[in-house]
Amino acid sequence: MSVSGEISPPLRRRSRTLAIATAAVTAAGIAIPALVNSSAAGSSIAPWLDASRPTSARVDALLRAMTLEEKVGQMDQQLVTTLTDPNSATCADNGWNLPNTACMQKILIDQHVGSILAGGTNNPPDTTGKGGVGNTGADWATEYNIIQRYAIKNSRLHIPVVFGVDAVHGFGHPYQAPLFPQSIGMGATWDPAAAQAGGEVTANALRATGWNWDFAPVQDLSRDNRWGRTYETWAEEPALSAAMGAANIKGLQAASAGGGLKVSATVKHFAGYSQSVNGHDRNEALLPLNYLQDTILPSYAGGIDAGAGAVMVDSGSINGVPATASHYLLTDILRDQMGFRGVVISDYQDVPALQSTYHIAADLPGAIAAAVNAGVDMSMQVSNPDQWQAAILQDVHTGKIPQARIDQAVRRILTMKFQLGLFNQPCVADPAKPCVNPNAADAAVTAGRDQTLKAAQESMTLLRNQGNVLPLSPDSKVVVTGLSADSMTNQLGGWSVSWQGVFGAGHVCCMGPANQIPPGTTVLGGIKAEDPAAVYAPDQATALADASSASAYVVAVGEKAYAEGLGDNPAPALAPDQQALITALEGTGKPVIVVVIAGRPVGLGPAEKANAVLMAYQGSTEAGQAVADAIFGKIDPSGKLSVSWPSDAPGVGGDFNGGAPSPLGDQPKFFDQLPGTGSGPGHSYNPLYPFGYGLSYTTFTNSALTVTPTVRTHGNATATFTVTNTGSVAGTDIVPVYVAQPVSAVVVPPQRLVGFARVTLNPGQSKQVHVTFPASALGVSQGDINSAAPPSVEPGGYIVQLDKDDTTPYDVDLSANFTIR
């Protein structure tokens, strides 16, 4: 074994802590403390186990004591199922079982693996001995305790493992957990406080179970709704995405009230993952460097500036270079330009993919060298830790990876572990104690339903309300029908209990625990609670048979649950049978309210002419109650689209409330209706419903706009205006604040979102609002299309723009001038 340095400074003495009762001696003659609980006066502990020392000193001491093999093991993340394989000879990804001692020894101790991943379907069985289906909070905590205590007790230096999991809209694995709207729905709230609350609820659950490295949030911008991960994005505009992600990260990483473990968030997927050339997941993107700098990076910067502990790398390639091997992205931009100092982790098996998929390396050592030298600190290697160990050691011994780069990566990983409190868990001082309390885990995992409902209510986006058919009277006789009317699987979408969603009807693929339906309220349940006379029609024939007695139809349509590449769709639209159902219901002459439960905008077909269209997104266990609250007027729908909604009708442009024409004119559907549109000849922004669109049961006006008259390039400007509720019911208005630059020496966006306000008002009430934004938000890359320079702010005149009222959607007709110097 090779040893890098000695233990220094001398061990300190404490009375009640870890003691050196015996010592293991390495081949290099360095004494290593044994893990023993002692109350004897005069006991000594290793400096990295001394909680009174600063984190940097503890990291330094531990790094000096580690062998090269131990160091490179810290850079390897393995699936938890390699530890639960009942076959000790394979220790591979073989199902849901209790942890296998032989596999824990082989992977955690012999191969020194430093991190464990619960993949999308890696839910624990019953671990409590009580029987049943498992996958409860207590099961997650118990599995964590078994593995973590083994790692701490048996590793030479007693180094804890960090446990990672994708908790993207709540702690989505334990089936009793309340789940929030998927990020696209959260984006429609335009409410950073809701995103922060979601982070806090998720963090409390993760902390209680020990799985405290969260691979969320996704800070990729929504660019192309063909992409199967569109619902994981907050918005198409970087300012909104950055604000929501920053708030979510603050909630996730906030210190717990009772101390103990913290949680690390992960900004992903760096960078440009959402804009592949063909809408497919894990594919190539071609991005002009000035576009990368000006539009793509600011969303990630919001999360990084909020202090995210980790960044996950894009699985695709940017301009022909796999992101996992891009020194430009991971070092020049992420580290040197954006100032990130945490851990960079690859996505699932992306380091070996440099050999097997991208073919930029001849073998695994070459792939590892390319990734690590580019800036990857930890590989989500998933399996075969012996292959990782042999390959990366070969790289170091042959000089392909400098020893200093290994130390740099491991220092970042160890720093994260100390910051998370992993070395301060009770099981570190005494392996007989649990690391986390499984008896408290269920309560923590199931908490937060009120916050979930509030977020779902705020996300409800009313797209059409012809003749003010909504809200319905409470004494209406509603017929509820449609594929998603009573489907928690469709309502939650992917990353819910399992990777591809709740296993059941509508599940697109392929694995997951059966019959673990999260508690919650479907659309049918929510409507029947408000309208006991409502009836459920499970099929078209039954629905049509009820036409004579129905006051209105509520038809819940949309997408089935999916995740990642299985959700890629060349033309997202309501399925033909759903469109046929809507057409048949419209033929009855009764009001038809279409509730869309989907992870992205979809082609509506005949629903474009329905009496009402309500977008309910996916992801909330409480979405059914939120839908009913909106339909019956218990809440005023306040959601505004965070992404553009294209039409699938030939020759039709925007068609807003009551059939009013688009303010931008009708154009054929092949005109660009997605974000990133240009201006000038041959271009128009002509979606069915534009970014920021959403109706209300009341009306609002904005007035008295002023702005800071002169601002320095590194200063802040404040827009001040008055919002008035001019309608007859209380409601919440969302006011986007845009800035345009009328004359510029460089190419700039014709309009840029710089901030926004959520304002809740009673009828007739007015409120003055202040929205402050940095002048740096208006920075653009100076130079040509391939300018790699970071954005800078061009001095000159600018215009703040607001929409004066709701009469004409997406109309900015209130403005104020200011100057940047």
LINZI-V985763 format. One record per backbone hydrogen bond with DSSP energy under -0.5 kcal/mol. CO is the residue of the C=O (numbers start at 1). NH is the residue of the N-H. If there is no record, write none. Layout:
BEGIN
co=CO nh=NH
co=CO nh=NH
END
This chain:
BEGIN
co=2 nh=68
co=3 nh=5
co=6 nh=8
co=12 nh=45
co=15 nh=17
co=17 nh=38
co=19 nh=21
co=19 nh=36
co=22 nh=34
co=24 nh=26
co=24 nh=32
co=26 nh=29
co=29 nh=31
co=30 nh=26
co=32 nh=24
co=34 nh=36
co=36 nh=19
co=38 nh=17
co=40 nh=43
co=43 nh=14
co=44 nh=20
co=46 nh=49
co=47 nh=50
co=49 nh=51
co=50 nh=53
co=54 nh=58
co=55 nh=59
co=56 nh=60
co=57 nh=61
co=58 nh=62
co=59 nh=63
co=60 nh=64
co=61 nh=65
co=62 nh=66
co=63 nh=66
co=66 nh=4
co=67 nh=71
co=68 nh=72
co=69 nh=73
co=70 nh=74
co=71 nh=74
co=71 nh=75
co=72 nh=75
co=73 nh=76
co=73 nh=114
co=75 nh=379
co=76 nh=114
co=76 nh=115
co=77 nh=382
co=78 nh=117
co=79 nh=82
co=80 nh=83
co=80 nh=84
co=81 nh=94
co=83 nh=100
co=86 nh=88
co=87 nh=90
co=87 nh=91
co=92 nh=94
co=95 nh=97
co=99 nh=101
co=100 nh=104
co=101 nh=105
co=102 nh=106
co=103 nh=107
co=104 nh=108
co=104 nh=109
co=105 nh=109
co=105 nh=110
co=106 nh=111
co=107 nh=113
co=114 nh=162
co=115 nh=78
co=116 nh=164
co=117 nh=80
co=117 nh=119
co=118 nh=166
co=119 nh=122
co=120 nh=499
co=121 nh=123
co=124 nh=135
co=135 nh=175
co=136 nh=140
co=137 nh=141
co=138 nh=142
co=139 nh=143
co=140 nh=144
co=141 nh=145
co=142 nh=146
co=143 nh=147
co=144 nh=148
co=145 nh=149
co=146 nh=150
co=147 nh=151
co=148 nh=152
co=149 nh=153
co=150 nh=154
co=151 nh=155
co=155 nh=158
co=158 nh=160
co=162 nh=116
co=162 nh=164
co=163 nh=213
co=164 nh=118
co=165 nh=167
co=165 nh=215
co=166 nh=168
co=169 nh=180
co=170 nh=169
co=170 nh=172
co=172 nh=497
co=174 nh=177
co=179 nh=621
co=179 nh=622
co=182 nh=185
co=182 nh=186
co=183 nh=187
co=184 nh=188
co=185 nh=189
co=186 nh=189
co=186 nh=190
co=186 nh=191
co=187 nh=190
co=188 nh=640
co=190 nh=192
co=191 nh=194
co=191 nh=195
co=192 nh=196
co=193 nh=197
co=194 nh=198
co=195 nh=199
co=196 nh=200
co=197 nh=201
co=198 nh=202
co=199 nh=203
co=200 nh=204
co=201 nh=205
co=202 nh=206
co=203 nh=207
co=204 nh=208
co=205 nh=209
co=206 nh=209
co=206 nh=210
co=206 nh=211
co=210 nh=212
co=212 nh=214
co=212 nh=264
co=213 nh=165
co=213 nh=215
co=214 nh=216
co=216 nh=266
co=217 nh=219
co=217 nh=268
co=221 nh=223
co=224 nh=227
co=226 nh=569
co=227 nh=230
co=229 nh=232
co=230 nh=233
co=231 nh=184
co=235 nh=222
co=237 nh=241
co=238 nh=242
co=239 nh=243
co=240 nh=244
co=241 nh=245
co=242 nh=246
co=243 nh=247
co=244 nh=248
co=245 nh=249
co=246 nh=250
co=247 nh=251
co=248 nh=252
co=249 nh=253
co=250 nh=254
co=251 nh=254
co=256 nh=259
co=264 nh=214
co=265 nh=310
co=267 nh=312
co=268 nh=219
co=268 nh=220
co=269 nh=273
co=270 nh=314
co=272 nh=275
co=283 nh=317
co=284 nh=277
co=285 nh=287
co=285 nh=319
co=288 nh=292
co=289 nh=293
co=290 nh=294
co=291 nh=295
co=291 nh=296
co=292 nh=297
co=296 nh=299
co=296 nh=300
co=297 nh=301
co=298 nh=302
co=299 nh=303
co=300 nh=304
co=301 nh=305
co=302 nh=306
co=303 nh=308
co=304 nh=307
co=309 nh=343
co=310 nh=267
co=311 nh=345
co=312 nh=270
co=316 nh=323
co=317 nh=285
co=317 nh=319
co=318 nh=321
co=320 nh=322
co=321 nh=318
co=322 nh=325
co=323 nh=326
co=325 nh=327
co=326 nh=330
co=327 nh=331
co=327 nh=332
co=328 nh=333
co=329 nh=334
co=331 nh=336
co=332 nh=337
co=333 nh=337
co=333 nh=338
co=334 nh=340
co=335 nh=339
co=343 nh=311
co=343 nh=345
co=344 nh=377
co=344 nh=378
co=345 nh=313
co=347 nh=350
co=349 nh=353
co=350 nh=354
co=351 nh=354
co=352 nh=355
co=352 nh=356
co=353 nh=357
co=353 nh=358
co=353 nh=359
co=354 nh=360
co=354 nh=361
co=363 nh=367
co=364 nh=368
co=365 nh=369
co=366 nh=370
co=367 nh=371
co=368 nh=372
co=369 nh=373
co=370 nh=374
co=371 nh=375
co=371 nh=376
co=378 nh=346
co=378 nh=380
co=379 nh=77
co=379 nh=381
co=380 nh=349
co=381 nh=383
co=382 nh=79
co=384 nh=387
co=384 nh=388
co=385 nh=389
co=386 nh=390
co=387 nh=391
co=388 nh=392
co=389 nh=393
co=390 nh=394
co=391 nh=395
co=392 nh=396
co=393 nh=397
co=394 nh=398
co=395 nh=400
co=395 nh=401
co=396 nh=399
co=402 nh=405
co=402 nh=406
co=403 nh=407
co=404 nh=408
co=405 nh=409
co=406 nh=410
co=407 nh=411
co=408 nh=412
co=409 nh=413
co=410 nh=414
co=411 nh=415
co=412 nh=416
co=413 nh=417
co=414 nh=418
co=415 nh=419
co=416 nh=420
co=417 nh=422
co=418 nh=421
co=420 nh=262
co=421 nh=424
co=422 nh=425
co=425 nh=428
co=425 nh=429
co=426 nh=430
co=430 nh=433
co=435 nh=426
co=436 nh=438
co=437 nh=440
co=437 nh=441
co=438 nh=441
co=438 nh=442
co=440 nh=444
co=441 nh=445
co=442 nh=446
co=443 nh=447
co=445 nh=178
co=448 nh=452
co=449 nh=453
co=450 nh=454
co=451 nh=455
co=452 nh=456
co=453 nh=457
co=454 nh=458
co=455 nh=459
co=456 nh=460
co=457 nh=460
co=460 nh=462
co=460 nh=639
co=461 nh=463
co=461 nh=615
co=462 nh=695
co=464 nh=613
co=465 nh=468
co=466 nh=469
co=473 nh=476
co=476 nh=478
co=477 nh=551
co=477 nh=552
co=478 nh=480
co=478 nh=535
co=479 nh=554
co=480 nh=537
co=481 nh=556
co=482 nh=485
co=484 nh=487
co=485 nh=524
co=486 nh=488
co=487 nh=491
co=488 nh=492
co=489 nh=493
co=491 nh=619
co=491 nh=620
co=496 nh=498
co=498 nh=496
co=498 nh=501
co=499 nh=495
co=502 nh=504
co=503 nh=515
co=504 nh=507
co=506 nh=561
co=513 nh=516
co=515 nh=517
co=516 nh=518
co=521 nh=624
co=522 nh=526
co=523 nh=527
co=524 nh=528
co=525 nh=529
co=526 nh=530
co=527 nh=531
co=531 nh=534
co=535 nh=480
co=535 nh=537
co=536 nh=538
co=537 nh=482
co=539 nh=543
co=540 nh=544
co=541 nh=545
co=542 nh=546
co=543 nh=546
co=544 nh=547
co=546 nh=549
co=546 nh=550
co=547 nh=550
co=551 nh=591
co=552 nh=479
co=553 nh=555
co=553 nh=593
co=554 nh=481
co=554 nh=556
co=555 nh=557
co=555 nh=595
co=556 nh=484
co=557 nh=597
co=561 nh=508
co=562 nh=494
co=563 nh=566
co=564 nh=567
co=565 nh=568
co=569 nh=572
co=572 nh=603
co=575 nh=578
co=575 nh=579
co=576 nh=580
co=577 nh=581
co=578 nh=582
co=579 nh=583
co=580 nh=584
co=581 nh=585
co=582 nh=586
co=583 nh=587
co=585 nh=588
co=585 nh=590
co=586 nh=589
co=591 nh=553
co=591 nh=593
co=592 nh=594
co=592 nh=611
co=592 nh=612
co=593 nh=555
co=593 nh=595
co=594 nh=596
co=594 nh=614
co=595 nh=557
co=595 nh=597
co=596 nh=598
co=596 nh=616
co=596 nh=617
co=597 nh=559
co=603 nh=574
co=604 nh=607
co=605 nh=608
co=606 nh=609
co=607 nh=610
co=611 nh=466
co=612 nh=594
co=613 nh=463
co=613 nh=464
co=614 nh=596
co=614 nh=616
co=615 nh=461
co=618 nh=182
co=619 nh=621
co=620 nh=623
co=621 nh=521
co=622 nh=625
co=622 nh=626
co=623 nh=627
co=624 nh=628
co=625 nh=629
co=626 nh=630
co=627 nh=631
co=628 nh=632
co=629 nh=634
co=629 nh=635
co=630 nh=633
co=631 nh=471
co=631 nh=472
co=635 nh=637
co=641 nh=692
co=642 nh=236
co=644 nh=646
co=645 nh=688
co=645 nh=689
co=648 nh=650
co=649 nh=652
co=654 nh=662
co=656 nh=659
co=657 nh=660
co=660 nh=656
co=662 nh=665
co=668 nh=671
co=672 nh=686
co=680 nh=683
co=684 nh=686
co=688 nh=655
co=689 nh=645
co=690 nh=693
co=693 nh=641
co=695 nh=462
co=699 nh=726
co=699 nh=727
co=700 nh=806
co=701 nh=724
co=703 nh=722
co=706 nh=720
co=709 nh=819
co=711 nh=821
co=712 nh=715
co=715 nh=775
co=717 nh=773
co=718 nh=708
co=719 nh=771
co=720 nh=706
co=721 nh=769
co=722 nh=703
co=723 nh=767
co=724 nh=701
co=724 nh=726
co=725 nh=764
co=731 nh=761
co=733 nh=735
co=733 nh=759
co=734 nh=736
co=735 nh=757
co=736 nh=738
co=737 nh=754
co=737 nh=755
co=738 nh=801
co=739 nh=752
co=740 nh=742
co=740 nh=799
co=746 nh=748
co=752 nh=739
co=755 nh=737
co=757 nh=735
co=757 nh=759
co=759 nh=733
co=759 nh=761
co=761 nh=731
co=762 nh=765
co=765 nh=725
co=767 nh=723
co=769 nh=721
co=770 nh=772
co=771 nh=719
co=773 nh=717
co=774 nh=777
co=775 nh=778
co=776 nh=779
co=780 nh=792
co=784 nh=787
co=785 nh=290
co=792 nh=780
co=793 nh=795
co=796 nh=820
co=798 nh=818
co=799 nh=740
co=800 nh=816
co=801 nh=738
co=802 nh=804
co=802 nh=813
co=802 nh=814
co=804 nh=702
co=807 nh=809
co=808 nh=811
co=810 nh=812
co=811 nh=813
co=814 nh=802
co=816 nh=800
co=818 nh=798
co=819 nh=711
co=820 nh=796
END
